[in-house]
Amino acid sequence: MTCGPYRPITLRTYPTRIQDVYPKIYTEPFIALKVDVELSGKPQRDVCALVFTLKTLAGETIESERWAYGNLEQGKHVKLDNVIFWDQLQDKGVELWWPFNYGRQSLYDLEVSALGKDDEVIDIFTRRIGFRSVALIEERLSEPDQYGLGTSFVFEVNRVKMFVGGSNWIPADNFFTRITNEKYRHLLELAREGNQNMVRIWGGGIYEPDIFFDLCDELGILVWQDFQFACGVYPAHEEFIENVTVEAEQNVKRLRHHPSLALLCGNNEDYQQILQWKERPELPARKLYEEVFPQTVAKLTDPPIPYHRGSPYGGKGWDTTDQTVGDVHVWDIWGGKELPYQQYDKLGGRFVSEFGIPSFPSMHTIRHWMGDAEKGQWYAQSPLIAQHVRAGSFDRRFAIVMNENFRVAEDLETHAFRTQVMQAEGVGFAYRSWKQGWAGERKEYTGGVLVWQLNDCWPVVSWAIIDYFMRPKPAYYTIARVLKPLSLHITRKVAKNRNHDRPEQFYEFGAFQSTGATLIICAASTSLSETQALVSLRYYDLRSTSAAVAWQGEPKDTLETLPANKAVDLYNFKCPEPPADESTINNTSATVVACARLLHPETGEVLARYVDWPEPYKYVQFPDPGLLVSLERHADGSAVLGVEVDRPVKGLFFSVQEPDERDWEVIWSDNNLDVVPEDPQFACGVYPAHEEFIENVTVEAEQNVKRLRHHPSLALLCGNNEDYQQILQWKERPELPARKLYEEVFPQTVAKLTDPPIPYHRGSPYGGKGWDTTDQTVGDVHVWDIWGGKELPYQQYDKLGGRFVSEFGIPSFPSTHTIRHWMGDAEKGQWYAQSPLIAQHVRAGSFDRRFAIVMNENFRVAEDLETHAFRTQVMQAEGVGFAYRSWKQGWAGERKEYTGGVLVWQLNDCWPVVSWAIIDYFMRPKPAYYTIARVLKPLSLHITRKVAKNRNHDRPEQFYEFGAFQSTRATLIICTASTSLSQTQALVSLRYYDLRSTSAAVAWRGEPKDTLETLPANKAVDLYNFKCPEPPADESTINNTSATVVACARLLHPETGEVLARYVDWPEPYKYVQFPDPGLLVSLERHADGSAVLGVEVDRPVKGLFFSVQESDERDWEVIWSDNNLDVVPEDPQVIVIKKLRDRKVQYAYLGGETAKALIEN
């Protein structure tokens, strides 16, 4: 084969040029920079001065200095050392560069200009740099581990010791010219999105081009760079040494300025071949590894980049498998001794720089190379498959590891998938076990793990975790979860009836018998601060009997403080054992799945999760999981996929159904899931930032800004919804590539195309210190700790607001007419709130659980679907109404606009469904719509009731208590809020009603009050704060009689008596209220134009009185009610104007009378 140069060759002519610039970075005791410059040509004749400029990537100058070129040495090549020295750069805004997950990847441009006479620019040379320190710490450990004492092998960046997790990199294609910048970017972005903070450039590949290192700098990925010597016995004659020395110097000079460069290593496995495997009697190239390379690195790097002689290297007597010194390559699993992968925990070392298990790639990739092969080739051991297997002795080795763990499969697709699961299980166990060796200061028993290998150079069965077409395998996602800053692990150790050589995780049913099992729960943190988390343990029996399905073991929830930057064992206990039945062979824990989760103690967010299954999998009877998978597609091409199960499922893996040339750009936030009941999981899309995407989005943004900018209604353009939140708060991914859109493209587009400028906001929510998008003092917030998140009572909305609430909500069932539409002629057994047919029309995740919480806290349980649906509507109205009222009170005047606005999620629906919408799919407003409408009138009124208890409590302050807590009194706070631009005079009228049924209670009116007030313009004020009236006690009284009091406040026009605003406050929770018969008197006056006027009067207070048309039709949405969802009290009649009622009949329902009743017209 003919070979030659494959990278561009450029012929450049010049009289004088800047040949090289070397920035020397210092970070202690302050951030400083020295610069060396090399000039070639005739610099003494041509160069008068050099100008050095340090800039941000946005082009802002940080520091600049002119250096006069004096009478220096003559020659065609001039090297100038330490031409400038800038210190205290941190005072000028320079920040350190950090690997991702530890801080920002702050980069700067250092520009050097050579000036001639009259300041003519002769040449400009620019280096992109980052300020960081890096060291390889090899110090004696404080105490031994299972391998002995020895020394550490730890990377320290900016004086922070870091556990390193990542992959080995091989050339991305056998034909180097096919490797595009786009492919480099995508593979390295996948590494980062997989939480990998290091790649090792293997010594058997190539010195990668500049783009590789530029991307690693940008993405915060550390690079271990092997000199390109691998698996060989290289000579050491003079000519060879000279040639290699030049190559080494050229590459060190080319790469040394990159902040991502963390280690230069002499070779791959050359010491191992000679000094351990005895391939040859001597290793001539030791002269390179022990003299030439370290001397080159020492001479050309300042501060020095760490150098390591070889990989693996260390150990007494050249034993490169010594687990107490240096790094190790672990190949006795799969290769070597062909041990079970369950022994990885005993085969680690101070740093594992190579290990792995191969698997088949995606079936799409297999089909690519199989093409139109005859049917007889489509099996795992066929010749055509063998031609595409990278691993030696693959038939034997796959047979060992697969038969030990999985059932035999003849079908190629089944076998291929099981090899992928096997790879994920094996390398996942290794990562988890070795990360547990990160045990704290001077106990760094394992300083890092790099799997062999990240990528492939052709379509093949190999160790890669991402195949040639850039399709991640299941192992990629398993590793990603382990390498998150917080991870969790369960180790199961199964006791046998006698000594054995079997994996300790295996249950045995033959010559050995299992007697019990122990579970060890471990957590590992690489975060630099301690973490409080709730450790939640749940168990499931895989057997199919009803007793087994119902069995839950002994669930456990414990609050733990996890230390910073170390791994710890949390618990060690016997695995729960469900009761035996006729299928039991020896120990019932053999059918138990254990799930451990780390939950945020306040929000309930899952910080880490691990599901442990009984092994080997070939014995497991996997149940039908009852998978419920939802896919919500978005207009931008992203989607959210939700998964829920009835029974545990193992290795659930999603992929695109039909491959295409760019299916690699589909990014899954998670995959290869183990899912258990009541623990739904989601995979969300995150937008890329590659050049083609940015260009496309820029055009789209410009087109839409130009289309919309003339509209006077256009008030704000916002960059995104919850993208910052996903990355910077929820940590869904390590970085947000599309920040380029939100912080550069969109604002620049808006600034360029609108004059005067339309306001622009980077995202929603956006604001807060440290990217805390829940900061209530800055920007806008999305309030989802009611219903979602922490699942707090809606009565706490008043404490969860912010400067602008742009999302919040509570779902409810829609109109009964809408429910009947989708239920159709469903059998009677489906007409209940938790039925499968209802579940298919529920937009809210975990709806059963969340409805149960909020409904049971506030309302009586109802089996009847219509009653339950109506109560959810009242609940939604009460919750969002309280939020609007509370937050509108934050409109407190000039420079006190504590809440500048509130936007409920959501106005409308896109299909007939149970959702957060306040108007359903058929445009029928729910009760919440009318509640919000009253709050948003220019003048509104609000009563807050605060109930005192007999001791400290965590209950809503509005609740009366009759159990462990007792209510002692209540306070009423009367508030008004005006958005009118002029002040308003109004009579504040207060009335009270007792809900009890005795004649004395019915007649009681408390202490009525009518006071003339002047309400200020455009602000909210508290009017009164006083004790709630208490009617006389009787035999029904439990503790405080205000628990049966309804308070009504009205703002009346002082001259006409017109009701300007009204609010009726009821005792809560409603489940305790004995709603009286209201004695409703409803009148309906129909007009010739199809409109009508409906009047309501009551003898007793009524809650949530809601009117609707009795029979639905295709245009019932055109009926407009001027008000609805009324709270009505005696002597305060209310009127509703109805547009386009025409001849439709009316029905109504209310709390305590939820079944709709037809209005009987006079």
N, C-alpha and C positions, 0 to 999 in steps of 0.2 A: 504494500500500500504506500502511495506517495504522500508524504506529510510536509507541511510547511506552516508559515505564520497564519494564524486564524483571526488575529485582532488587527484593527486598522494600522497601517503604516503611513506616517505623515512626514513629508519633506518640508522642513521649515528653514528659511534663510534669514539671517539676521547679522547685524554688525556686533550687537551686544544684547544680551538677554539675561533675565533672572532665571537661573537654572533650578534653584530650589529654595524653599523657605521652610525653616523648621521652628515652629512655635514650641517653646519649653514651658510646660504648664506646672504651676506650683499652687497648692491649696492651703499650705500651712506655713507660718502662723496666720497668713492671709492669702487671698487670691492674688496671684502675680503671674506675669508673663515676661519671658525673655525670648528674643528672636534671633536666630542665625540665618544668614542669607548667603547663597552662593551665586556668583555672577560669572558668566562666560562670554568670550568674545574679546572686546577691547574696552573693558570697563574704565580703566584709568583715563582713557581718551574721551569716552562718550558720556560717562555718568557724572553728574554734578551733585546730585542729592538722591536720597531715598526717602519716600514718605510712607509712614506706617499708619494704618487706620484700622481700628477695631470697631465693628458695626454689629448691630442686631440684624437678624434676618429680614427685618422690615426696612433696613437701610439707615437707621438712626445711628449717628456716630457716638461712640462711648468714649473713645480716646484717640488722639491723633498726634503724631510727632514727625517733624522733618529732621532728617539726619544728613548733614553735609558730608559729601564724599571727598575726603582730603587726599593728601599725598600718601597713598597707601601702596602696597606692593604691586609691582608690575606683573603681567602674565595674562594668559588667555583664560585662566580659571582662578577666581579669587573667592576665598571663603572668609566671611566676616562673622565672628562669633559674638553673641550677646550685644548686638547692635543697639538694642533698646532694652530697657527694663522698666516695666510698669508694675507698681504694687498697689495694694489697697483697692483692688478693682471691685471688691464687693461693695465699697462705698459708692460706686458709680453704677450700681444696679446689676453687676455681673453675678449670675447664679451658677451653682454647681450643676454639672451634668450627672444624672443618676440613671441606673438601670430602671426599666419600668417596674411599677409596683412599689418603688421606693421614693420616687420624686419625678420632677420634670426632666425632659431631655433638652436642656437649654443649650442651644448652639449659637455660634457667632461666626462672622466672617472677618478674617484677618486679611487685609489688602495691603500689598507692598507695591509701590510704584517707583520705577526708576526714571528720574528726570534728567534731561540733558540741558543744553544751553537754552536760556529763556524759558525754562521749566517745560520744555517739550517732553511729552510722555514717550519714553522709549519702549517700556514694557510694563505690564501689570501682572502680578501673580497673586492669586487669592487662595487661601486655605480656609476651609470650614472647620472650626475647632469647638471643643467642649472642655470645660474646666473640671477635672476630676483627678483623684489619686487612686492608684490601684496597687495592691500588694498581694503576694501569695504567702500566707502565714503557715509555717511549718514549725510548730512549737510543741513541747512535750505536754501530753495530756495529764490531767490531775489525778485520774484513776483509771484502771483498766476496764475494758468492756469484754465481750465474749471472745474477742480476738487477742487481747493482751493490752499492753500500755501503748507504747509507740508515740508518734507525733501526728499532729493535725495536717490537713491539706485544705486550707480555707482561703477563699477569695475575700479580700477586704477592699471595699470601694468607699472612698471618702471617710475612712476610719470606721466603717460599719461592716461587720462580718455578715456575709450573706450566704444562705444555702442556695446552691446553684442547681437548677434543673433545666435540662434541655436535651439536645440531640446532636448526633454526628451528622455532618453535612458531606455529601458526595457531589460531584458535578451533576448539574440538573439535566444533562442530556449527554448521550454518547457522542453526539455531534455538537461541539461547543458553539458553533455558529447559529444553532437553532435556539440558544438560550437568550431570550429577550429580556429587556429591563422589566417588562411587565411580569414575566415569570419569576424573576428574582424577587420583585416586590411581593407578589402574591404568596410565594412560599415563605418568605420571612415574616410577612404579616400573619400567615397561619401559625408560624412558630410563636409569635407574640400573643396572638389570640388564644393559643394553647397554653399560655402562662409560662412559656419557656424563656428563661432569661440568659441562656448561653447556647451558642452553636460552636461545635468543634469542627474546624476545617481539616478533614482527614488528610494524613500525609501521603496517601496514594492518589490524590486528585490533582488539582491545579491551584496555583495562586490565583484566587478569584479577582475579577476586575474591580475597579474603584467603586462602581455602583453598589456592589455587595456591601462594602464597608460603609458607604454613605447611608445606605438604608439601615444598617445596624446602628449607626449613630443616631439616626432619626427615630428609630423604633425603641431604642434603649435595650438592645440585645448585646450582651458581652460576646466577644469572639476569642476562642482558643485557636490559635493558628499554628498548625504543624508546619515545620519546614518540610518540603516535599520529598520525603524519604520514607518508604513504607515497605515492610514485609520483605526486606531484601538484605543482601550482603554487598555493600557498596565498596568500591576500591578506595585507596587513599594515596595514589601516586600524585606527584607534584602537579601535573597538568590538570587532573581532575579536581584537586583541592583548589587550585587557582580559579578554575571555572566556577565552582560552587561558591567560592567566597564572593565573587562578583555578583552572582545571582542573589545570594543572601543579603549583601549590602544594598542592592537595588530594591529589594522587596521590603527590607526594614525601613529604608528611607521613604519608600512610597506609602507605607502603612502607619508609621510611628505617630503621626499627629491625630489619628482617630481615637476618640475617647472610648469607643467600643472595644478596642484591642486590649485584652486583659492578660494574655499569656502567649509567649512564643515557645514552641516545643520542638526538640531536636528531631524527632522521628516517630513513626508508628511501628511498634512491635519489632524493631531491629534488635534491641537488646534481648528481647524475649526469644527470638529465633536462635541466637547464638548461645546466650548465657543460661537460658533455661531449657530450651528444647534441644540444644546441642546440634543444631543443623550443620554448623561448621566449627572448627576448633577455635577460631578467633574472629573478631569483629574489627576489620581495619578502619571502618568509618568512625570509630570512637574519637579519632582526631577531629572530625567535624563536630560531633555532638558535645565533646568535652573541652574543645579548644576554640575552633573557628567560630562556631555559632555563639557561644557565650561571650567571646571577645567582641564579636561584631555587635551584639546587642548592647554590651556595656559601652562600647565606643560611640554608638550612634543614637542612644536614647538617654535622655536626661529630663526628668527623673527616670530611672531605669524601668523598663517594662519587665515584669517577671519572666524568667527563663527556666524551663524544665527540660532535663536532658532527653527524655524520651517518654513514650506512653505505651505500655506501663513502665514505670521506673521506680525503684526503691526496694528495700528488703535486704536482709543479710545474705551474703553469699550469692548475690545477684538473683535472688529469688523474687522475680517480678510478680509473684502471686502473694507476697507477704501482705497481709491485710492490715498491718499496723503502721505502714510507712508508704508514702507516696500515693500513686494512683494504681488501680487494678483494672484489668479487663476480665470480665466474668463470663467464661464460655464453657463451663462445665454443665450448664443447662443448655439444651439443644445439642451442643457439640461436646467435646471432651468426654467426661464421664457419663454424659447423658442422664443427669439426675432429674428428678421431678422439679417442675418450676416452683412447687411449694417449698423448696429448700433455698430459695433466693435469700431469705432472711438470715441464713447462716453463711452466705458466700459473699458478703459485701466487703467493704474496706474503707479507708479514709477518704477516698474519692473514686467512684466507679465511672470511668471514662468510656467504657464500652461494655455492652451486654445487649442481648436481644433474642427474640424468637420470631421466626418468619411466619407469614400467613399468605393466603391467596389475596389478590386485590379484589376490587369491585367486580361484580359480574359484567358490568359494562366494559371494563378493561379486558376481562377474559374473552368476551365476545369479539372485541376488537382484534385480538391476535388469532382467535380461532376462525374468524371469517366464515367462509362457507364450507368449513371442514366437514367431512362425512360424519354421520351419526356415530360411527364406531370410535371416533377420537374424543368424544365428549365424556370422558371419565378422568378421575384425578391422577391415575398413573399412566395415562396414554403418552405415546411418544411426542405428540404435539404439545402437550402440557409440559413434559420433561424438558423440551427445548426452551421453555420460558420459566424455568426454576433456577434461581440464583444460588440456592443452598445445596451444598454437597451432601450425598447420602440422604437425600430428602425423603425417599420412600420409607426408609428404615426409621428415620428420626420423627417424621410425622406419625408413623404407626405407633411408636412408643408413646409420645405425648398425647396423641389423640385417643388411642385406645385406653389409656389410663384414665381419661377424664370425660370422654364423650361417647355416645353410641356410634357405632359404625354406620356410615351412610354411603350408599352406592351413587346416589344422585349427585352430580357435580356441584350444582348450586348449593345444595344442603351442606355438602362437605366443605366447600369454599367458605360459606358463612361460619360454620363451626370453627374453622381454623382462625378466622378473624376474632371470634369470641375467645378462643384459646389464647391468642396473642394478647388480647386486651387483658385477660385474667392474669396471665403470667407476668407481663411487664408492669401491669398495675400493682400486683402484689409486691414486686421488687421495689418500685418507687415508694409505695407506702411503708414497706418495712425499713428501707434505708433512710427515708425521711425521718423515721423515729430515732435514727442515730444522731439527729441534730439536737443534742440534749443539753445545750447551754454552754456558757463560758468555760473553756478548757475541757469541755466534754463533747467536742465536735467530732464524734466517732465516724460520721459520714458527712463530708463537707459539700457533696454534690453528686449528681447522677446524670449521665448523658446516655441516652438510649442509642443503640445502633439500629436504625438510622432514620433520619427525618424523611428523606426523599429518594426517588428512584431516577435512574438515568435511561431506563427503557421499560416497556410494559412487561411485568415479570412477577413471579412469586418470590417475595424477598422479605427482609427484615423491616423494610420501610413502613412507617406509620402513615405516610401520604404517598399514594401511588403515582406513577409516571404522569397520569393525566390530572394530577393535583386533587384527587379525590381522597379525603381523609378516611382512614379505616377506623373501626371502633376503638382501637388502642389509642388513637390520637385524643379522643374525648376523655377516655379514662385517665390518661396522663394529665390532661388539662385540669381535671378536677383535683387530682392529687397536688398539683403545683399551684393551686390557688393559695393566697396568703393564709387561709385557714382551711385545714382539711381534717378528715375524720377517718378512722379505720377500726374495723372489728377483726380481731383474730380469733378463730375458733380452734381450740385444741381438743381433740377427741381421744378419750381414754379407751384403751383396749384391755382385753382380759389377760394378755401376756406380752412379753417383750416382742418387738417387731421392728421391721425396717421400712414400714409404710409411712407415707406423709402423715404428719400428726393431724392434719385437717380432715383426713378421710374417715368416713364411717365404713365399717367392714361387716360383711354378712357371710363370710366363708370360714377360712381357716382361723381368722381372727374374728373376735366379736367386740362390738362397741358397748361400753358400759355407761358412758355419760360424756358430757362435753362442758368445757369452760369457755366463756366469752371474755375477751380482754378488749376494752374500749380505750382507744388512744386518740389523742388530738395533736396536731402539729401546726405551729404558727410561725410564719416568717414576717409577721407584722412587727413593727418596732414599738408597739404599745400593747399592753395587756387587753384582753377581750373578755367581757362578761357575756356568757351565753347560757341558755337553757339547754341542757342535754336531755333530749327526748328519746326514749327507748320504747319500741313497739315490737310485737311478735305476731307471727301468722303461721298457722298450721296448713301445710299443703294438701293434706288429705281431703277427700271430697265429701265426707259425711257432714250432715248439718251441724253436729257438735264440733267437728274440726273447723268448719268455716267460721263458726261463732267464737271459737276460742281466741283469747287475746293475751294469754300468759299473765304477766305482772307488769303492766306499763309503768314507766318511771319517768318523772320529769324533775330534774335537779339543776339548780342554778350553780354554775361554776365560774371561777375567774381563771382564765387561761393565760399563762405567762407569755410575755413578749419574746419572740424570736427563739423559740425552743419547742421541742416536742415533749409531751408528758403522757404517761399512762393514767387514765382516769379511774377505771373500775376493772375488777377481775372477779367474776362470779360464775356460778353454775348456770349453764344454759337452761332456760325453762323447758319442762317436759310436759306436753299435754297428756291427757289420760290415754292409756293404751286401748286398742280395740283389736278386732280379729285380724287386721292387716299388720299389726306390730310384729317385727322380727326380733329386735333386741332392745333398742333404746329409742324412745319416741322423739327425742330431740333431733333425730335424723330427718324429720319432716318439718322442722322449724326454720322459718326465715326470720332473721332479726334485722330491724331497721333502726339506725341511730341517726339523729339529726341534731345539729347545733342551731338553735333558734335565737334570734335577737330577743332579749327579754322584754322589750316594750312593743316592738312592731310585729313579732312573730315571723319575721323574714327568715327564710332558711339560709343560714350562713354556710353550712356544709352538710353533706348527707352521705351515708354509706349503708348499703344493704348487703348483709351477709347471708349466703346460701349454704345449705349442707353440700358437702363434696364427697365423692366425685359426682359430677352432673349426670353421668350415665345412669345412676341409680334414681335420680329425681323424677317423680311423676309430675310433670309440669301441668298445672290445672289450666283450664280455659280462663284467661285473665279477664274476660268481659271488657275488652278494650273500648273506651270511648275517646275517640280522637276528634278534635275540632280543628279547623283550619280557617283562620280569618285573614283574608287577603287585603292588602292595602293598595291604594292607587299608585304608589311609588314603586311597586314591584316587590316590596317586602311582605312578610306574613308572620302571624303568630300562630303557633301550633300548640294546642293543649292536649294533655293526656291524663286520663283518669282510668282506674281499673277497679274491678270488683275483687280480683284475686291477684297475688303477686305475679309479676312478669319479669323475665330475665333477658337482658341484652336487647332491648327494644331499639331497633336501628332504622332510621328514616333516610331515604335517598330519593333523587329525582327518578321518575319512572322511565323516561326516555332520554338517553344521553344526547348531547349536542356538543359542538366545538367549544362552547363557553360554559358548560354546566359547572366547571370548576369555580366559577365566581359566586355560586350559591354558598352562602356561609351560614352554618347552623351554630347557634349560640351554645347548644349542648346536644348530645346524641348518645347512642349506646346506653340507654337508660335502664336501670332497675327500678321499677315502679311498684309501690304497694298501695293498698286501699287507703283512702282519705289523705293522700299525699300527692295531689296533682302536680305535674311538672310541665314546664313551658319552654319552648324554643323560640326566641325572637330574632328578627332580622336587624342587622346594623348596617348602615349605609357605608359604602366604600368611599375612597377619596382618590382613586387612580385618575390619571389624566383624562382618559376618555369619558369617564363618568362626570368629572368636574366640568368638562366642556359641554356635555349634554345638559347638565343641570343649569349651567350658566345661561345657555340659550333659553331654556324653559323659564327661568326666573325673569330674564329680560322681557320675554314675550308677555308674561303675565303682569309684570309691573306696568308696562306700557299700555296694556289693555285696561287696567283698573285705575290708574293714577288720577284720572279726571273726575272720579266719583267723589262727591262731597261726603258720602257716607264712609269712605275708607279712612279709618282712624289709626290703624297700626298694621305694620307688616312684621311678622314674627318668624324667626328662623326655623323652628322645629317644635315638635311636641315630645317632651320627656326623653329626648336623646341624651342630654346632659345627665339627667337623672339616672338613666340606665347604666351609664358608664362611671360617672364620677361620684354617685351616691350609692347606687345598688351594686356597683362593681360587676356588672354583667360581663364586661370585657376589660382588659387592661387599659385601652385607649379608645378614643373617639376619632377615627380618621376624618369624619365629615366636619370636624371643627373648622376646617378650611372653608367650607361652605358658609357656616353660621357666623364666622368671625371675619371673613374676608370677602368671599364672593357676594353674598346677599347684601351686607351693608354697603359695599362698594357699588353694587347695582342700584340700590335704592338712592344712594347719594348722587349717582351719575344721572339717573333718569327722573328724579322728582325735584321740583323747585316751585315753591318752598318744599323743603324735605318732608316727606311723610315719616312719622316716627318709626323707628326700627328697634326691635327687642330680640336679643340673640336666641332665646328659646323660652319655652314655657313648660315647667317652671325654670326660672333662672335667677341667680343671685345667692348671696350668702357667703360667709367666710369658708375657705377650704372646700369650695364647691358644694357646700351644704345647701341643696335646693329646697330643703324644708325650713331654712332660716326665715322666721316670721317677721324679721325687721327689714328685709331688703327684697326688692323685686316682687315677683308673683309666686304663689304657692299653689300646689295641688294638694287638697286635703283628702287623703284616702285612709286615714286611720280610723274613720267611722265606716262601717261596713267591711272594708278591707283592712290591710295592715294590722294594727293592734286590735281591731274589732272592738273599739271603745263604744260606749253608749252615745247615741246622737245628742243626748243632753250635754255633751262636752264640746259641741261645736264652738261654743263661745270662747273656749280656751285654745282653739286650734286654727284660728284665722291667720291673717297676715296683712301685708300692705295692699295686696290685691289677690283675691281668691279666684283663680281662673279655671279651676276644676274642683268639683266635689259632687257628691250625690249618693242617693240611696235608691235601690231598685224597688219596683213594685209590679204586681200583676197588672195587665191592662184591663180595659173594659170587659165585662162578661161577654158582650157581643163578639169581641175580638177573640176571646178564648174559645167560644163556640165555633168560630170560623175555622180555627185550626184543628179543633177536636173532631169536627164533622160528626160522623155517625159511629165514633169510637165506642167500643163496648163499655158497659157500665163500670167495669173494674178499672178503667183508666181515668175515671173522673175523680181523682184526688190529687192533692198538691204535690206529692212526691212521685207520681207515676212516671213511667218511662216516656210516655207521650208528652207530658208536661215538661219533663227534663230536656227533651229535644228542642223545646222552645223557651229555654232560659238562657239569657246572654251572660249572666253573672256566674263566675267561677265559685265553686264551693257553696252553691246557693242554699242547699239544704241546711248546712251547718250555720251559715250566716243568717238566713231567715229565722232559723230556730233561736239563735242568740237574741236578735233584736226583737222578734215577735214575742218570744216567751218572757222577755224582760218587761214588755209593755202591754201586751194584750193576752186575752184568754186564748187557749188553744182551740182551734176549730177544725173538725173533720170535714165539714161541708166545704166544697171547693169555692162556691160563690161567697160564702162568709169569709173564708180565709183570704180570697183575692181582694175583697173590699177592705178588709183590715190592713192588708199590706199597702193599699192605696192611702188609707188614713195615716199609717205609719210613715210613708214617704212624705206626705204633706206635713206632718208634724215635724219630722226631722229636718227637711230642707227649709221649711218655714222658720223654725227656730234658728237655723244657721243664718238665713237672710236677715232676720230681725236683729240677731246679736251683732252681726258684722256691720249692718247699717248703723248701729249705735257707735261704731268706730269712726263715723264721719263726723268728727267732733269740732270742726271749725278750722280756720286758717292756721296752717302749720301744725295742725293736729289731725290730719287726714290719716288716721291709723289704719283704716281700711278704705281704699279708694274705689273698690268695686267688687262685685260678686257675679260669677258666671256658673250656673249650675250645669252639671253633666247629666242629662243632655236634653235638648229640646225635643227631638223627633226620633223616630225609629225607621230602620231600613227594611224591616220585615215584622210580621206579627209575632211578638215575643214578650217575655218577662224581662224588663230591662230598667235602666235608670231614666228613660225618657219620661218627660212630663206630658207629652202628646204622643199617643200610640200610632202605629203604622197607618191606621185608617183615619188619622187626624182627629181622633177623639181625645180631648183634653182629660187628663186625670185630675183628681182633687188637688194635687200639688200645684198644678198650673194656676189655679185660682188663689191659693194661699200666697204664692209668690206675687201674683198680680196685686193683691192688697198691700203687701209690704212695699212694693215698688211704686205705689202712688206717691205723688208729691208730698203728701202728709200721711204718716203712718204712726201707729200706736202699738205699744208692746207692754205686757206685764211679765215680769220675771218673778217666779215664786222660789224662795230658798227655804228649805225645810231643815230645821235644826234637829240633830239626833242626840241621843243620850250619851254617845261616846264617839271617839274617832272612827272613821269609816272610809271606805273607798266607793261608796254608792253615789249615784247621781244626786246632786244637791236638791233637785226638784222632787225627789221621791219621798213619799211617806213610807215608813217601815213599820212592820207589825210582827217581826220575828226576832232575830238576834239583836237587831237594832230597834229602838223605839223613837218615834217622833215626839218632840216636845213643844214645838211651836213653828210658825212659818212667818216669813217676811215677804211682803209684796213690794216690788220696785216698779214704778210706773215711768215709762220712757216714751219720748216722742222723737221722731226723726223727720226733718223737713228738707226737701230738695228744691223748694220754692225759693225764688230769688228775693222775696219780700217777706217780712215777718207776718205772723198770723195771730189774730186774737181768736181764742176759742174757749168755750166752757168745757172744763174737764168734768165729766160726769162718771161717778163710780157707784156701782150697784153690786149686791151680793145675794147669793141664793144657796140654800141648803138642799142637798140632793136626797136627804132622808125623806121617808114617806109619811111621817106623822104630820098631823095638821099643824102642829107648832112649827115644825121644820119648814113646811110648805109656806107658811105665813112669814117666816123670819126673813128680814132684809138687812141685817147687820146695821151698819152706820152709813147710810147713803151720803155722798159728798158731791157738791157741785161748786167748782172754783173757776173763776175767770183767770186765764193765763195768757201771756204774750209769748208766743213761741218764736225764737229767733230764726232768721232766714238761713237756709242752706247749711244746717248743721243739726246734730242730734243732741238731745239733753235728757238728763234724768230729772223727772219732776218731783216724785215723792218716794219715800222709803219708810214703810211703816209695818207694824205687826198685822198679819192677816186676821180679820175678825174671826171670832170663835163662837159659834152658836152654843146654846146650853147643851150639856151632855145629857144623854139618855141611856137606856139599857143597851143600845147597840154600840155605844162609844167604846173604842179599844184604848186609844191613848189621847189623841188631840183632835178636837172636833173640827179644826180647820181642814181636816182630811176629807170633809164632805162639802166644802165651800167652793162654789163657782163664783169668780169675780169678773165683772164686766166693766170695761172702761170705754168711754166714748168721747170723742172730740165733737162738740156741737157748735154750729154757727151761733154766735151770741144773740143774733137778732131773729133769724129765721128758724132756728132749731134744727137745721139740716145736719145730718150726721156726716162729718168730714172724715172721720176715721173711727174704727171700732176694733176692739180686741176682747175676746172672752178667754179667760184663763181657767183651766180645769186642774183638779188635783191629779197627780201622777203617782205611780203608773196606772194606766187605764184598766189594767186587769183587775184592780181592786175596786174600781168604781161600780156602784150599783146604779146603772142608768135608769132613771124613772121613765114611765110612759110620758112622752112630752105633751100629749094632748094636742097633736098637730092640727092646725087649721090651715089648709092650703087652698088658695083660690087661683083660677086660671082664666084670664080674660083674653080671648082670641080676637085678632084684628083682621080686617079684610085683606091687608097686604101680606098676610102670612106670619106676621109677628104676633107676639103675645106678651102679656104681663102676668107674672106669677107672684102672688103674695103669700107670705108665711107668717103665722103667729103661733105661739105656743103657750101652754099653761105651765110647763116645767122646762128647764134648760135641755137642749138637744145638741149633740156633738156630731159634727161631720155630716150634716144633712146634704145629700148629693142627689141632684136631679139628672135624668138622662131620658132619651127617647126609649119608648117601650119596645118597639120592634126596629131592628136595624134594617137599613137599605143602602143602596150604593151611594147615595148622596146625603146620608144623615150627618156627615161632617160639616155640612153648610149651616147646621143649626148653631147659632152663636148665643151663649149665655152671658149676660152682663156680669153675673157673679154666680158663685156656686160653692159647694163644700162649706156650708154655713154652720157657724155656731150661733144658735138663736136662744135668747132668754125672754122670759115674760116681759110684757109691756115694752117690747122693742121689736115691732114688726119689721120684716125685711122684704124687699121687693127685687125681683129679677126680671129684667127685660130680655125677651127671647126673640132673636131674629130668625126668620125663615123656618119657624116651627111648622108652618102650614097645617096639614091635618094630622100630623104625627101625634101619637099619644105619649104621655109623660109617665115616668115611674120615678120612685125615689127610694133611698136607703139611708140609714144613719147608724152610728155606732150604738149597738144594742138592738138594732133592727136592720141587720145587714142584708137580709133577703129582700130583693127589690119588690116594692109594692106599687101597684098601678094607681095612678092618681085618678080618683073618681071626680069627674067634672059635674058641676051643677047644671 
